[in-house]
Amino acid sequence: MELWYTIVSLLPFEWAQAGSMYFMKNALLAILVVSPLFGLLSTMVVTNRMSFFSDALGHSAFTGIAIGVLCGLAEPMWMAVLFAVVFSLLFSLVRHRTSMASDTVIGVFSSTAVALGIFIATLDGGSFTKFNSYLIGDILSVEPGKIGLLAAILLLVVLLWLFSFNPLMLSSVHPALADSRGVRVFWQEAMFCAAVAVVVTVTMTWVGLLVINSLLVLPAAAGRNLARNMRQFHLFSVLGALVCGVAGLLVSYELGSSTGACITLCLAVYFLISFCLRRRRQ
């Protein structure tokens, strides 16, 4: 981390000065790691029309946190990860075994998960307020060890994209054709859903459950307005998430507001600009 702190000290910001405000330097590094994650996953979320899936995962992760706290775990996040992965696999199974639309399945799972989470959190007269931090998030509280975890997850997602992108995309666009080509559609979708579950769960502490869904929708939504091919689609999504992530962090520092909310607003502006450029091109 010392090398990172030395590099950041070259930036022309007050908080970047050497020997001070390490929380901002850690937050900047976390943004640089997590933004490409959201940018990559966003492309498949939008393509699969699963915009509310991450929101449902957030609800399931909250339930996992509540179970972890109830069990007295020192780090309830791991229970949340396990619960969210199981949630995502069950979602994929039900989606394939029934003829129900994806939004209906998501609604069923989401409402059940949030009700279960609130039930557990308020059991025996417990207070819900102790979970408020998960709703808003605080990127400034990220620790160097957690940044390393995020970097490892980013590496795994990149490897997933390199080795499974074509089967994933074919499964999304035309499941029947993918199945006829020998692609195991269920396992491809289950693997992608599990990846989203892990990312949402690990990052919800810093981003906030109330806005995490937007980070998995807006980058690709804006990128689709600008892109002419799949390569540009990924490029605009990842770069947009990265630029808006850094801009949101800087704005939140200057205004003293929630970082997750500022990043989301920056992404909303990015989408608006891309939409206007798209209309102009047409």
N, C-alpha and C positions, 0 to 999 in steps of 0.2 A: 504493500500500500504506500510505502514511502516514495516509490517512484511516481505513483499516481499523484500524490500530494505535491511533488516537485513540479510535475507537468502542469497541474491546475494552477499553481502559484504564478504561472506566466500569463494567466488570463487577466484582463483589465477590470476586475471586479473587486469590490471591497472584501467580500467574503473569501476571495481566492488567495488572499495574502498568506504567506507562510506562517505556520504555527497557530492558526486560528480557524474557527468555524469548520471543524472537520465533518460535522454533520451535513453541511451543504456539499462538501466534496464527495462524501459517501453517497449522498442522494443523487448527485450528478452522474456518478459512475453507475449507480443502479438504473437510472433512466436510460443511459447509453446501452445497458444490457437488456433491459426489459422491453424497451420500445421496439426493437426488431422482432422480439418474440410476438408481441401483439400484432405487428405489421404482417408477419408471415401467416399466423393463424387466422387473421382477419380475412385473408383472401379466400380461404376454404370455408370459413363461416358464412360469408356472403354468398359464395357460389352454391353452397348447400342449402341456402335459405334457412339458416339456423340462427338467426339474429338474436332470438330470445333464449337460446340454449345456454349461453354463458350466464345469463341472468338466473336461470333455473339452477345452474351449477353453483352460483353464489349462494343461493338459498340452501342448497344441500351442504355446502361447505360451512355455512353458519350453523347448521344442525350438527355437523361433525365437531365444530368448536364447542358447542354446548354439551355434547356427549363427553368430550375430552375434559372439560371443566368439571362435569358431574363425576367423572371417574377419578378426578384429582391428579390428572397428568400434568407434569411440569411444562410440557410443550404440547398444548392441545392441537397445534397446527397439523401434526402428523395424523391425528385421528380425523381431522377435516380432510386431509388428502385422501386417506383410505376411504372415507365415506363418499367423497365426491367421485372417486374412480369407480366404486361400486355403483353409484347412482348413474354414471355415464354408461356403464356396461349394461345395466338394466334398461336404460332408455333405448340403447341400440337394439337390445333383444326384443323389447315390446314393439319398437318401430318396425322390425322385420317380420314379427310373427302376427301382426294385425294389419288391417287395411286403414287404420286411423291416420289422419294427416299428422305431420310432424308437430304443427303448432298445438294440436289437441293433446298429443302425448306429452309435450313440454309443459302445457298448462296443468295436466294432471300431476306430473311429477313435481313441478315447481310449487303448486299450492300445498301438496302433501308435505314436501320438505320444509317449507317455511312454517307451516302449522306445527309440525313435529318439533322444529327448533324452538319456537316460542313456548310450546308446552314444556319442553325440558328446561328451558331457561327460567321459567316462572314456577317450576315445580316447588311445592312446599312454601309458596309465598316468596320465591326468589325474585330478585330485582333484575329487570331487563337492561337497566342503564349501564351495567358493567360491560355490555357488549356493544355500546354505542361507538367505540373506537373502530370496530370492524366496519361500521356503516360508512364512516367518513374517510378513514385511513390516514396515515401519516408517513410519507416517504422520508421525512427527516429523521425518523427513528431507525432507519435501516442500518444494520451492522455489517462490517466487512465480511463476516462468515456467511451471512445470508446472500451477499452479493456473489460470493463464490458459488453458492447453490444455484442462484439464478443463471450464472455463466454456464454451469454444467447442464442445466435444463435447456438453455439456448443451443448449446452444442448438440444435444440429443435431438432437438427439433430440427435443426439444420440437417443432421444426418437422416432424419425421417424424410425430409423434403427431397434430399438427394437420391435416396434409394426407393422411395415409395410415391413420389409425386404423381407420376403417370397413372398408376393403378388407383390412387386416391381421386384424381380428377375424373378418370373414366367412370369410377363408381358413383361419383357425384352427378355427372352429366347424364349418363345412361347406364343404370345398374344392370339392366337385362343384357346389354351388349358386353359389359364388363364380365358378367357371369359366364357368358358364352365364350369369352376369351380366356377362361380359366382363372379369373381374378376372384378371390374370396372377398366378396363385397362386404359381408358382415364384419369380418375381422379387420378389413381396411377402415371401415367406419368406426368400429369399436376402438381401434388404435388411435384414430384421430380424436375421438371424443375423450379418451383417457388423457391424451396430451393436453387438450383444452382444460380438462378438469384439474390437472396438476398445476398448470400455469395460473388459472384463476384462483385456486386455493392458496398457492404460495404467495401470490402478489396481493391478495385482498387486504392483508394487514396494512399495506402501504398505500394502495390505490383507493380502497374503499368499495364496499359492495354496491353502493348507490350509483356509482359511475363506471364500474368495471365493464359492464356490458357495452358501453359506448366505445371503449378502447378496442373492442373486438369487432366493431361494426364500421365506425367512421373512417379508419384508414383505408380499408378496401373499397368502401362506398365512394370515397373521393378519388381513389386510384382508378376505379372503373370509369369515372367520368373523363379521365385524361388519357387512359391507355388505349392503344390501338392493337396490342397483342398481349399475350400472357406474360412475356418478359417485362414489358412496361407496366403491366398490372401489378406485379410483385414489386417492381422498383419504386413506383409511386406510392404504394402502400407502405413499404418499409421506410422509405425516406420521409414520407409525410408523418409517420408515427414518430420517427426519430427527431425531426425538426420541431414538431409540435410538443413533444415530450420535454425537450430542453427549454423551449420557449415558455411552456407552462410552468416549469420549475422556477425560471427567472421571474416571471410575472407574479407567482405566488410569494416569492421572497420579498419583492418590492411592495406588494399590496398587503402582505400578511394574511393571505387567504389559503384555502385548501388547495394543495398541489394537484390532487386528482381532478377537482372541479376545473381548475385553470387549464390543465392539459386537455380536458374534454371540450372546453370552450374554444381552445386553439384549434382542435380538430374540427369543431363545428364551423369555424371560420374557413378552414382549409376546404371543407366540403362545399361551402357556399361559393368560394372562389372557383373551385373546380367545376361546379354546376354552371356558373356563369360562363366559363370558358367553353364548356361543352355546348351550351346553347349558341354561343357565338360561332363555334366551328360548324354547327349544323346550318 
